[in-house]
């Protein structure tokens, strides 16, 4: 313990915070690397927890625009989502009676809910403003676009949110072109790393 310096010697940390104990001889007060390390330790994330991610969507569709929307869930669905075993890879959104619904998304049953459990593949209402729902419904019907869920996550407040992408399906040659560009970017990064 002789080499450790307590947090009270560092101006930007609190006295009671014991996470900021650093090795004394290695870090001096005037050393720039020391302050960069301290800042990196204090870095905070935005508090979102991704539950389900649709990685296949960016390959199969060209996504023009994205938007964040709420999703109407029952209590057992929220508990099951916190377990993180849901899938949205084969789901899509559609418009019915001026409202948007998420079709074919899978949220497994919550075992502790007994008889008050939910149906795993039921249609779930997407919560957006009326004007936004009308605009998206028009895009789906007229322009041949599709609403694809990209991510299902809990935001910093703990609310379940859905990131929707307004997308158009790719043809086979478009998918090949995307794959070719991705491979080239990967090879280019590898070459730069080896030279650098």
N, C-alpha and C positions, 0 to 999 in steps of 0.2 A: 504493500500500500504506500510505500515511500515515494514511488514514482508518479502517483496519481495526483492531479490537481483538482480541487473541488470546483463545482460550478460557480461558486461565488466570485471566482477570479475572472470570469468572463462577463462582460457588461451586458450582453443581450439575453442572458438566460436567467431564469428565476432560481432563487436559492434552493427551493425544495425539489427542483427537477434533477433527479439523479441520473438521467439518461446522458447527460453531457459531461461525464467524467472523462478526461483525456489524459494521455501519457504526458507528463511534465517535460522531461528532457527533449522529447521529439518535437513538441510544439512550443514555440516561443511567442510572446505577445506581439511582436512585430512581424511575424511570419505570415505571408499572404495565404499560403496553402491552409494554414490553420483556420482562418476565417471562412474559406470556401468549404472546408469540411463541416464546420459548424452549421453553415447555411444549408448544406445538403441534408444534414440530419433533421433539421427542422421543417423540411419540405412536407407539405400536406397534400393529400389527394382530394378530389372533389366529392368523395363520399358515395359514389355510385357503385352498385354491386350488380354486375351483369349476370342474369339468370340463364338466358338462352341467346345464342348468336347464330344468325343465318349466314354462314360464310359462303355457301353455294350461290346465294342470290347475286352477288357482284360478278360471278362468273357467267351465270345464265341470263342476266338482264343488264341492260344499260340503264343506270339509275340517273334520272334527270334532276330530281329534287328530293330532299328528305324533310320530314317533320316529326315532331314529338307529340304524342297523344297519350291520353290516359286510357285505361282499360277497366271496364266494370267487372269486378270479381266478387265471389262470395268468400266467406271467411276461410273455408277449408282449402280453397284454391290459393289464397295468399300463404297459408301455412305450408302447403305443398311446394309453392314456388321458392320459399326460403330454403327448401332442401336442395333446389337446383337441378331437378331431373326433368324439366319440361323441354319440349322441342317445338320449334316454329319453322323448321326447314321446308315442310310441305304445305304451309298455310298461306293464305292470301286474304285480302280484305275486299268486301263487296258492299254495295249500297242497297238498302231495302227501306222503303218508305221515308226517304230523306235522312236516314241514319246509316252509319257505317258499322259493319260487323266483321269480326275476325273469324274466318272459317277454317276448320281442320287443324287448329292448334291443339297440341296435346299437353295437358297438365295432369299428372298422375293423381290418383285418389290419395287423400291423406288418411292413413290407417287409423289414427286416433279419433277421427270424426264420426265413426260408427254409422248410424242410419242417416245422419245429416250430411252425408258426403255429396260431392258434386259429380256430374258426368264428365269423364276425362276429355271428350272431344266435342263438347257443346259449342254453339256459336256464342261469342262474347262481344258485347257492345263496345265500340271504340268511342271514347269521349273527345269530341272536337266541337268547335263552335258551329252553328248552323250554316253560316256563310262558307266556312271551310269545307263542311260536309257537302254542300251543294256544288262547290267548285271541283272537289275531288270526284264526285259522282258524275259530273259532266265530262271530266277528263277520261274517266273509265269508259263511258258510253260512246262518246263522239270520237275521241282521238285514238282509241285502241290501246290505251295505257292500262297498267295493272298496278294495284297497290300491294306491295310486298313488305311483310315485316322483316326488318333487318336485325333488330335487337329488342329483347325484353329485359328490363332491368328495374332495380329499385333506385330512386334518386336519393339525394342527401336527406330529404325529409322522410324517407321510408315509404314513399308512394310508388306503386307499380306503374311504370311507363313503358310505352311501346314506340320504337323508332320505325316509322313507315317510310318506304321509298316509293316514289312515283316512277315507275319503270316501264320499259318497253322490252319485249323479248328479243334476244340476239339470235341471229341465224348462225348456222354451223361455221361459216367462214369467219364471222365476227368473233366467235369463241376461239377459233384457232389463232386469229390475229392477236387477241388479248393474251393468250398463252405464250405466243412468240415474243411479245413485248415484255412480259413478265420474266421470261427466261433471259432475254437480253439484258434487262436491268440487273438481274441477279449476277450474270456473268461479268457485266461492267463493274459492278461493286466489288466482285472478287478480284478482278484485274487491278483495280485501283488500290485495293488493300495490299496486294502482293507487291506492287511497285512502291507504294508509299512508305 
